[in-house]
Amino acid sequence: MKVYVESESCIGCGLCVSLCPDVFKMNDSGKSEVKTNELSSLESEVKQCAESCPVNAIKIEE
Ligand code: SF4
């Protein structure tokens, strides 16, 4: 599984960083970005983050 954030869609609400701090971080532009692709133990959390993002900016590739 791969995950990425569409930075042009992200509104910087910080929700994904709160939910999954091991995967997402805020960058200097105030947008979320993925900080690791070691997701094997975090898949369900990452999926929950993607579903929770208010603008669907978190994309998952299976
Ligand atoms: S939840 Fe979505 S909009 Fe909010 S910071 Fe994360 S990627 Fe951006």
Backbone and ligand atoms as CSV (ligand in chain L), in Angstrom:
chain,resi,resn,atom,element,x,y,z
A,1,MET,N,N,0.839,-1.189,0.000
A,1,MET,CA,C,0.000,0.000,0.000
A,1,MET,C,C,0.883,1.251,0.000
A,2,LYS,N,N,0.474,2.226,-0.801
A,2,LYS,CA,C,1.162,3.516,-0.809
A,2,LYS,C,C,0.153,4.603,-0.493
A,3,VAL,N,N,0.601,5.637,0.170
A,3,VAL,CA,C,-0.293,6.743,0.494
A,3,VAL,C,C,0.403,8.055,0.138
A,4,TYR,N,N,-0.361,9.010,-0.359
A,4,TYR,CA,C,0.197,10.339,-0.612
A,4,TYR,C,C,-0.887,11.390,-0.396
A,5,VAL,N,N,-0.454,12.614,-0.223
A,5,VAL,CA,C,-1.369,13.731,-0.010
A,5,VAL,C,C,-1.338,14.630,-1.242
A,6,GLU,N,N,-2.508,14.919,-1.770
A,6,GLU,CA,C,-2.613,15.887,-2.863
A,6,GLU,C,C,-2.516,17.296,-2.268
A,7,SER,N,N,-1.347,17.888,-2.379
A,7,SER,CA,C,-1.123,19.141,-1.652
A,7,SER,C,C,-2.007,20.273,-2.163
A,8,GLU,N,N,-2.397,20.205,-3.439
A,8,GLU,CA,C,-3.268,21.272,-3.957
A,8,GLU,C,C,-4.680,21.186,-3.375
A,9,SER,N,N,-5.052,20.005,-2.875
A,9,SER,CA,C,-6.377,19.836,-2.261
A,9,SER,C,C,-6.350,20.061,-0.755
A,10,CYS,N,N,-5.242,19.742,-0.107
A,10,CYS,CA,C,-5.153,19.822,1.355
A,10,CYS,C,C,-5.411,21.251,1.828
A,11,ILE,N,N,-6.265,21.367,2.861
A,11,ILE,CA,C,-6.562,22.687,3.428
A,11,ILE,C,C,-5.828,22.909,4.752
A,12,GLY,N,N,-4.964,21.964,5.107
A,12,GLY,CA,C,-4.130,22.145,6.287
A,12,GLY,C,C,-4.874,22.089,7.605
A,13,CYS,N,N,-5.951,21.332,7.663
A,13,CYS,CA,C,-6.752,21.292,8.894
A,13,CYS,C,C,-6.042,20.560,10.026
A,14,GLY,N,N,-5.086,19.699,9.688
A,14,GLY,CA,C,-4.309,19.010,10.714
A,14,GLY,C,C,-4.928,17.733,11.246
A,15,LEU,N,N,-6.091,17.372,10.732
A,15,LEU,CA,C,-6.778,16.190,11.252
A,15,LEU,C,C,-5.953,14.917,11.079
A,16,CYS,N,N,-5.400,14.731,9.899
A,16,CYS,CA,C,-4.647,13.490,9.650
A,16,CYS,C,C,-3.407,13.417,10.540
A,17,VAL,N,N,-2.791,14.559,10.800
A,17,VAL,CA,C,-1.615,14.576,11.673
A,17,VAL,C,C,-2.015,14.204,13.094
A,18,SER,N,N,-3.191,14.654,13.525
A,18,SER,CA,C,-3.681,14.290,14.854
A,18,SER,C,C,-4.011,12.807,14.934
A,19,LEU,N,N,-4.620,12.285,13.870
A,19,LEU,CA,C,-5.050,10.887,13.882
A,19,LEU,C,C,-3.887,9.928,13.677
A,20,CYS,N,N,-2.972,10.273,12.808
A,20,CYS,CA,C,-1.873,9.378,12.434
A,20,CYS,C,C,-0.547,10.131,12.436
A,21,PRO,N,N,-0.058,10.523,13.607
A,21,PRO,CA,C,1.194,11.284,13.637
A,21,PRO,C,C,2.411,10.478,13.185
A,22,ASP,N,N,2.290,9.152,13.158
A,22,ASP,CA,C,3.413,8.347,12.680
A,22,ASP,C,C,3.534,8.375,11.161
A,23,VAL,N,N,2.486,8.819,10.485
A,23,VAL,CA,C,2.475,8.775,9.021
A,23,VAL,C,C,2.501,10.179,8.406
A,24,PHE,N,N,1.760,11.106,8.996
A,24,PHE,CA,C,1.615,12.438,8.392
A,24,PHE,C,C,2.277,13.510,9.252
A,25,LYS,N,N,2.773,14.533,8.590
A,25,LYS,CA,C,3.287,15.707,9.311
A,25,LYS,C,C,2.923,16.942,8.505
A,26,MET,N,N,2.881,18.075,9.187
A,26,MET,CA,C,2.636,19.326,8.480
A,26,MET,C,C,3.967,19.829,7.924
A,27,ASN,N,N,3.955,20.306,6.684
A,27,ASN,CA,C,5.194,20.834,6.117
A,27,ASN,C,C,5.241,22.360,6.277
A,28,ASP,N,N,6.285,22.967,5.774
A,28,ASP,CA,C,6.492,24.406,5.972
A,28,ASP,C,C,5.429,25.241,5.273
A,29,SER,N,N,4.704,24.638,4.333
A,29,SER,CA,C,3.646,25.350,3.624
A,29,SER,C,C,2.293,25.217,4.322
A,30,GLY,N,N,2.283,24.549,5.483
A,30,GLY,CA,C,1.033,24.374,6.213
A,30,GLY,C,C,0.139,23.298,5.630
A,31,LYS,N,N,0.743,22.402,4.865
A,31,LYS,CA,C,0.002,21.277,4.284
A,31,LYS,C,C,0.533,19.981,4.884
A,32,SER,N,N,-0.301,18.972,4.819
A,32,SER,CA,C,0.127,17.663,5.294
A,32,SER,C,C,0.986,16.975,4.252
A,33,GLU,N,N,1.967,16.212,4.732
A,33,GLU,CA,C,2.711,15.342,3.829
A,33,GLU,C,C,3.022,14.037,4.525
A,34,VAL,N,N,3.282,13.009,3.716
A,34,VAL,CA,C,3.576,11.683,4.243
A,34,VAL,C,C,5.039,11.655,4.648
A,35,LYS,N,N,5.301,11.175,5.852
A,35,LYS,CA,C,6.687,11.158,6.304
A,35,LYS,C,C,7.309,9.770,6.298
A,36,THR,N,N,6.505,8.743,6.021
A,36,THR,CA,C,7.072,7.398,5.952
A,36,THR,C,C,6.249,6.557,4.997
A,37,ASN,N,N,6.851,5.578,4.389
A,37,ASN,CA,C,6.063,4.610,3.642
A,37,ASN,C,C,6.149,3.231,4.275
A,38,GLU,N,N,6.592,3.204,5.531
A,38,GLU,CA,C,6.553,1.966,6.321
A,38,GLU,C,C,5.165,1.870,6.943
A,39,LEU,N,N,4.220,1.368,6.168
A,39,LEU,CA,C,2.818,1.444,6.560
A,39,LEU,C,C,2.228,0.106,6.989
A,40,SER,N,N,3.047,-0.948,6.969
A,40,SER,CA,C,2.465,-2.280,7.118
A,40,SER,C,C,1.650,-2.429,8.402
A,41,SER,N,N,2.094,-1.819,9.487
A,41,SER,CA,C,1.355,-1.970,10.741
A,41,SER,C,C,0.321,-0.862,10.936
A,42,LEU,N,N,0.205,0.030,9.969
A,42,LEU,CA,C,-0.628,1.225,10.147
A,42,LEU,C,C,-1.739,1.330,9.109
A,43,GLU,N,N,-1.943,0.268,8.336
A,43,GLU,CA,C,-2.847,0.375,7.191
A,43,GLU,C,C,-4.252,0.811,7.586
A,44,SER,N,N,-4.795,0.227,8.659
A,44,SER,CA,C,-6.176,0.572,9.011
A,44,SER,C,C,-6.262,2.023,9.469
A,45,GLU,N,N,-5.229,2.492,10.194
A,45,GLU,CA,C,-5.233,3.891,10.620
A,45,GLU,C,C,-5.143,4.826,9.417
A,46,VAL,N,N,-4.309,4.464,8.463
A,46,VAL,CA,C,-4.155,5.316,7.283
A,46,VAL,C,C,-5.469,5.379,6.495
A,47,LYS,N,N,-6.137,4.244,6.385
A,47,LYS,CA,C,-7.432,4.237,5.684
A,47,LYS,C,C,-8.445,5.108,6.415
A,48,GLN,N,N,-8.416,5.044,7.745
A,48,GLN,CA,C,-9.329,5.873,8.527
A,48,GLN,C,C,-9.017,7.355,8.307
A,49,CYS,N,N,-7.744,7.686,8.238
A,49,CYS,CA,C,-7.356,9.079,7.963
A,49,CYS,C,C,-7.880,9.524,6.603
A,50,ALA,N,N,-7.706,8.665,5.614
A,50,ALA,CA,C,-8.148,9.021,4.264
A,50,ALA,C,C,-9.653,9.267,4.239
A,51,GLU,N,N,-10.392,8.439,4.980
A,51,GLU,CA,C,-11.848,8.616,5.016
A,51,GLU,C,C,-12.251,9.857,5.806
A,52,SER,N,N,-11.416,10.259,6.747
A,52,SER,CA,C,-11.748,11.394,7.611
A,52,SER,C,C,-11.372,12.735,7.004
A,53,CYS,N,N,-10.469,12.733,6.037
A,53,CYS,CA,C,-10.023,14.004,5.459
A,53,CYS,C,C,-11.220,14.731,4.828
A,54,PRO,N,N,-11.460,15.974,5.230
A,54,PRO,CA,C,-12.672,16.668,4.760
A,54,PRO,C,C,-12.665,16.992,3.269
A,55,VAL,N,N,-11.508,16.975,2.641
A,55,VAL,CA,C,-11.443,17.315,1.210
A,55,VAL,C,C,-10.904,16.158,0.361
A,56,ASN,N,N,-10.851,14.961,0.955
A,56,ASN,CA,C,-10.388,13.773,0.223
A,56,ASN,C,C,-9.021,13.970,-0.416
A,57,ALA,N,N,-8.117,14.591,0.332
A,57,ALA,CA,C,-6.788,14.857,-0.225
A,57,ALA,C,C,-5.822,13.698,-0.026
A,58,ILE,N,N,-6.220,12.728,0.803
A,58,ILE,CA,C,-5.332,11.588,1.087
A,58,ILE,C,C,-5.699,10.460,0.137
A,59,LYS,N,N,-4.743,10.074,-0.671
A,59,LYS,CA,C,-4.980,9.048,-1.695
A,59,LYS,C,C,-4.192,7.795,-1.358
A,60,ILE,N,N,-4.850,6.660,-1.516
A,60,ILE,CA,C,-4.234,5.363,-1.225
A,60,ILE,C,C,-4.167,4.553,-2.506
A,61,GLU,N,N,-2.987,3.974,-2.741
A,61,GLU,CA,C,-2.833,3.022,-3.851
A,61,GLU,C,C,-2.580,1.665,-3.235
A,62,GLU,N,N,-3.420,0.725,-3.574
A,62,GLU,CA,C,-3.280,-0.631,-3.010
A,62,GLU,C,C,-2.165,-1.378,-3.714
L,1,SF4,S1,S,-6.984,15.815,6.903
L,1,SF4,FE1,FE,-6.854,16.308,4.700
L,1,SF4,S2,S,-7.089,18.533,4.583
L,1,SF4,FE2,FE,-6.627,18.040,6.711
L,1,SF4,S3,S,-4.377,18.272,6.852
L,1,SF4,FE3,FE,-4.812,16.108,6.396
L,1,SF4,S4,S,-4.693,15.940,4.164
L,1,SF4,FE4,FE,-4.897,18.113,4.667
